[in-house]
Amino acid sequence: MSGHSKWSTIKHKKSAQDAKRGKIFTKLIKELTIAARLGGSNSDANPRLRTAIANAKSQSMPKDNIERAIKKGAGELDGLVFEEIIYEGYGPHNVAIIVEVMTDNRNRSIAFVRSSFKKYNGNLGSANSVQYMFDRLGSITVEKSKIEEELLTELIIEAGAEDINTENTDVFQVITAPSDFDNVRSYLEDRKVEMMNAELIWNPQNRILIDDSKKAEQVIKLIDILEEDDDVQSVHSNFEISGNVLAELV
């Protein structure tokens, strides 16, 4: 009986991992497709596509999948046409949220995002209703186990990055200006630095600190449900959990 129970646990974990991997691949394929559609299939002349390819490779996406997505975006294969949309609004407790969507059905996406905000006592706003509270930045993450902090710091200074965030226990976060993002990413790639992810993010100018676990859970539930949707590429907020509440939730 214990053997059966162990097998069920293994299958459940593998199923969850496969589902997560599938969602990641879906988002990466959309980014590859739209990057190729907007800038062409030649990655040497398309910085966004170079980044998308690098991110796909970092997640061990098969080469055939990458090439197929690029060909679809470039119009060499039949496929869905995606568009990028940014939704903005306020979640519970006045937390500002930006939702980046890549979809083949605008009506489906807006209906989902609006209902999600409403379900968790938030309100979807108009364009630029909260975007002014955020700065657009380049973000490159590198596992701390892959490189020494001193060496990475030297490299990003040479590459022209703005800063390095070392607060996370597992990863370094390299911060760049949007205009320098591709140059820094390419510089690190050329020097064989293994990157977990590279993307443009919305970084809040100020954060709302929530020190009540029930309030924090309400915000987390909204962000989680948004991130789980296949059309949603990323969610950014000015939400921050206080240390004592974080300990409670963990």
C-alpha positions in Angstrom: 0.0 0.0 0.0 2.8 2.4 0.9 4.3 1.7 -2.6 1.1 2.7 -4.3 0.9 5.8 -2.2 4.4 6.8 -3.1 3.8 6.2 -6.8 0.6 8.4 -6.6 2.6 11.2 -5.0 5.3 10.9 -7.6 2.7 11.0 -10.4 1.0 14.0 -8.8 4.3 15.9 -8.5 5.3 15.1 -12.1 1.8 16.1 -13.4 2.1 19.4 -11.6 5.6 20.0 -13.0 4.5 19.1 -16.5 1.6 21.5 -16.2 3.9 24.3 -15.0 6.4 23.5 -17.8 3.5 23.6 -20.3 2.4 27.0 -19.2 6.0 28.3 -19.4 6.3 26.9 -22.9 3.0 28.5 -24.0 4.1 31.9 -22.9 7.6 31.5 -24.5 6.1 30.4 -27.8 3.8 33.4 -27.9 6.8 35.8 -27.2 8.8 34.1 -29.9 5.9 34.4 -32.4 5.2 38.1 -31.8 8.9 39.0 -31.6 9.3 37.5 -35.1 6.1 39.1 -36.4 7.2 42.5 -35.2 10.9 42.4 -36.0 11.4 39.6 -38.5 12.9 36.1 -38.1 16.6 37.2 -38.3 17.7 37.3 -34.6 20.9 39.2 -35.5 18.7 42.1 -36.5 15.9 41.6 -33.9 17.0 42.2 -30.3 13.6 41.1 -28.9 13.8 37.8 -30.7 17.3 37.2 -29.5 16.1 37.6 -25.9 13.1 35.4 -26.5 15.3 32.6 -28.0 17.7 32.9 -25.0 14.8 32.6 -22.6 13.4 29.6 -24.4 16.8 27.9 -24.4 17.2 28.6 -20.7 14.0 26.6 -20.1 15.3 23.7 -22.3 12.7 24.3 -25.0 13.3 21.9 -28.0 15.0 23.6 -31.0 12.1 22.5 -33.3 9.6 24.3 -31.1 11.6 27.5 -31.2 12.0 27.4 -34.9 8.3 26.6 -35.5 7.2 29.6 -33.4 9.6 31.9 -35.2 8.3 30.7 -38.6 4.7 31.2 -37.5 5.5 34.8 -36.4 7.3 35.6 -39.6 4.3 34.3 -41.7 6.2 31.2 -43.0 3.6 28.9 -41.4 -0.1 29.2 -40.7 -1.0 30.0 -37.1 -2.8 32.2 -34.7 -2.1 35.9 -34.7 -1.3 37.3 -31.3 -1.5 40.9 -30.1 0.0 42.5 -27.0 -2.2 44.3 -24.6 -1.5 46.0 -21.2 -4.2 46.2 -18.6 -4.0 48.3 -15.5 -6.0 48.6 -12.3 -6.2 48.5 -8.6 -6.3 45.2 -6.7 -7.6 44.9 -3.1 -6.2 47.4 -0.6 -5.3 49.9 -3.3 -2.5 47.8 -4.8 -1.5 49.0 -8.3 -1.3 46.1 -10.8 -0.1 46.0 -14.4 -1.1 42.9 -16.5 0.8 42.2 -19.7 -1.3 40.0 -22.1 -0.5 38.3 -25.4 -3.7 37.0 -26.9 -5.4 35.8 -30.1 -8.8 36.9 -28.7 -9.0 40.4 -27.2 -12.6 39.9 -25.9 -11.7 36.7 -24.0 -8.7 38.4 -22.4 -10.5 41.6 -21.3 -13.4 39.5 -19.9 -11.1 37.3 -17.9 -8.9 40.1 -16.5 -12.0 42.3 -15.6 -13.8 39.4 -13.8 -10.6 38.5 -11.9 -10.2 42.1 -10.6 -13.9 42.2 -9.6 -13.8 38.8 -7.9 -11.0 40.0 -5.5 -12.5 43.5 -4.9 -10.3 45.2 -7.4 -11.1 47.6 -10.3 -9.8 47.5 -13.8 -8.7 51.0 -14.8 -8.1 52.9 -18.0 -4.8 53.1 -19.9 -2.1 54.9 -17.9 -4.2 54.8 -14.7 -1.3 53.2 -12.7 1.5 52.9 -15.2 2.9 56.3 -14.2 3.7 54.7 -10.8 6.2 52.3 -12.4 9.5 52.6 -14.2 10.3 50.4 -17.2 13.6 48.5 -16.6 15.5 45.5 -17.9 15.9 42.6 -15.5 18.3 39.7 -15.9 18.3 36.9 -13.3 21.3 34.6 -12.7 21.4 31.8 -10.1 23.9 32.5 -7.3 25.2 29.0 -7.6 26.4 29.7 -11.2 28.7 32.6 -10.6 30.5 34.6 -7.9 29.1 38.0 -7.0 32.4 39.8 -7.5 32.8 38.4 -11.1 29.2 39.1 -12.1 29.5 42.7 -10.7 32.7 43.3 -12.8 31.0 42.0 -15.9 27.8 44.1 -15.6 29.9 47.2 -14.9 31.8 46.5 -18.2 28.5 45.8 -20.0 26.8 49.1 -18.8 24.2 47.8 -16.4 22.7 50.1 -13.8 22.7 47.9 -10.7 22.7 44.4 -9.2 20.2 43.2 -6.6 21.6 40.6 -4.2 18.8 40.5 -1.7 17.2 37.2 -3.0 18.8 34.2 -1.4 18.9 32.2 -4.6 19.4 34.6 -7.5 21.2 37.8 -8.6 19.0 40.4 -10.4 20.9 42.6 -12.9 19.1 45.9 -13.5 19.5 47.8 -16.8 18.0 50.8 -18.6 15.6 49.5 -21.3 17.9 50.9 -24.0 20.9 49.0 -22.6 19.0 45.7 -21.9 19.9 43.8 -25.1 23.6 44.9 -25.0 24.0 43.7 -21.4 22.2 40.4 -22.0 24.3 39.8 -25.1 27.5 40.7 -23.3 26.8 38.2 -20.5 25.8 35.6 -23.0 29.1 36.0 -24.9 31.0 35.5 -21.7 29.1 32.2 -21.0 27.1 33.5 -18.1 24.1 31.2 -17.6 21.0 33.4 -17.2 17.7 32.1 -15.8 15.6 34.8 -17.4 15.9 38.2 -19.2 12.9 40.5 -19.6 11.7 44.1 -19.5 9.7 44.7 -16.3 7.6 47.4 -14.7 9.3 48.3 -11.4 7.2 50.2 -8.8 8.6 53.6 -7.8 7.1 53.1 -4.3 5.6 50.0 -2.7 2.5 49.4 -0.5 3.5 47.5 2.6 0.8 45.1 3.8 1.2 43.8 7.3 -2.0 41.8 7.7 -2.0 38.2 6.5 -5.7 38.2 5.4 -5.2 41.3 3.3 -1.9 39.9 1.9 -3.7 36.6 0.9 -6.4 38.6 -1.0 -3.7 40.3 -3.1 -1.8 37.1 -3.6 -4.9 35.2 -4.8 -5.6 37.9 -7.5 -2.0 37.9 -8.7 -1.9 34.1 -8.7 -5.2 33.7 -10.7 -4.0 36.2 -13.3 -0.6 34.5 -13.7 -2.2 31.1 -14.2 -4.0 32.2 -17.3 -2.3 31.2 -20.6 -2.9 34.7 -22.1 -1.2 36.5 -19.3 2.6 36.9 -19.9 3.4 38.8 -16.7 1.9 40.6 -13.7 3.6 43.5 -12.0 2.5 45.3 -8.8 3.6 47.6 -6.1 2.6 45.1 -3.4 5.1 44.2 -0.6 4.5 41.8 2.3 6.0 42.7 5.7 8.5 40.3 7.2 6.2 39.1 10.0 3.3 38.4 7.6 5.6 36.6 5.2 6.7 34.3 8.0 3.0 33.5 8.7 2.2 32.7 5.1 5.3 30.5 4.6 
